[in-house]
Amino acid sequence: MEFGFEARVLLELAYKEGAKTSKHVATKFYLETFGPVDRKMYIEDELPTKDGSFALSNVLVQGLIGNIHLAHERGWRDSAEHLRWIIAQLEQGFAAVCDVEESTYDK
């Protein structure tokens, strides 16, 4: 038996012409199940449940690992430097003020 989870993440940014960077406006995420899985165990009212939150985190982590390996194999970025950058981004994200609210995600 095979089943799976898919995570979709939308990073909304605002850019002003001439600026060197853009501003983070919002992050929207969505979890989907595939195969013979009890969807209600992982998703309720289109939001992850406790088990869904774990599955979503696992999908995102495995995606990061795959992306780090790909970038290293293609010579775009050293794996250790890439991982340090990810850790710094996580630290910065937790230091910033964040509003958590329900949003819509166009599938």
C-alpha positions in Angstrom: 0.0 0.0 0.0 1.3 3.4 -0.9 0.0 6.8 0.2 1.3 10.2 0.4 1.1 13.8 1.5 1.6 17.0 -0.5 2.4 20.4 1.0 1.8 23.5 -0.9 3.2 26.8 0.3 2.5 30.2 -1.1 4.9 33.0 -0.2 3.3 36.4 -0.8 5.7 39.3 -1.3 5.3 43.0 -2.0 7.9 44.8 -4.2 8.3 48.5 -4.8 10.1 49.4 -8.0 13.7 50.3 -7.4 14.0 48.4 -4.1 16.7 45.8 -3.6 14.5 43.5 -1.6 10.8 42.6 -1.3 8.6 42.5 1.8 7.1 39.4 3.2 3.3 39.9 3.3 2.0 36.4 4.1 2.7 32.7 4.0 -0.2 30.4 3.1 0.1 26.6 3.3 -2.1 23.6 2.5 -1.8 19.9 3.1 -3.3 17.2 0.8 -3.5 13.5 1.2 -3.2 10.8 -1.5 -4.0 7.2 -1.6 -5.9 5.1 1.0 -5.6 7.5 3.9 -8.3 8.7 6.3 -8.2 12.4 5.2 -10.2 13.4 8.3 -7.3 12.2 10.5 -5.0 14.7 8.9 -7.2 17.6 7.7 -10.2 19.2 9.3 -12.0 22.3 7.8 -9.1 22.5 5.3 -6.5 22.9 8.1 -4.1 20.3 9.4 -5.1 18.4 12.5 -2.4 17.5 15.1 -1.4 14.5 13.0 -1.7 16.6 9.8 0.7 19.2 11.3 3.3 16.5 11.9 2.8 15.2 8.3 3.1 18.7 6.9 6.3 19.4 8.8 7.7 16.0 7.6 6.9 16.8 4.0 8.5 20.3 4.3 11.6 18.9 6.0 12.0 16.1 3.4 11.5 18.7 0.6 14.3 20.9 2.1 16.6 17.9 2.4 16.0 17.0 -1.3 16.5 20.6 -2.3 19.8 20.9 -0.4 21.1 17.7 -2.1 20.0 18.9 -5.5 21.7 22.3 -5.1 24.9 20.6 -3.9 24.9 18.1 -6.7 24.5 20.8 -9.3 27.2 23.0 -7.7 24.8 25.8 -6.9 25.4 25.9 -3.2 27.4 24.0 -0.6 25.2 21.8 1.6 26.6 23.0 4.9 26.3 26.7 3.9 22.8 26.0 2.6 21.7 24.4 5.9 23.2 27.3 7.9 21.1 29.7 5.8 17.9 27.7 6.4 18.6 27.7 10.2 19.2 31.4 10.1 15.9 31.9 8.3 14.1 29.8 10.9 15.7 31.8 13.7 14.7 35.1 12.0 11.1 33.9 11.5 10.7 33.1 15.1 12.2 36.4 16.2 9.7 38.4 14.0 6.2 39.3 15.1 3.7 36.9 13.5 -0.1 36.9 13.1 -1.5 33.4 12.7 -4.9 33.4 11.1 -7.0 31.3 8.8 -6.7 32.1 5.1 -7.8 30.7 1.8 -5.5 28.8 -0.6 -6.5 28.4 -4.2 -5.9 24.8 -5.1 
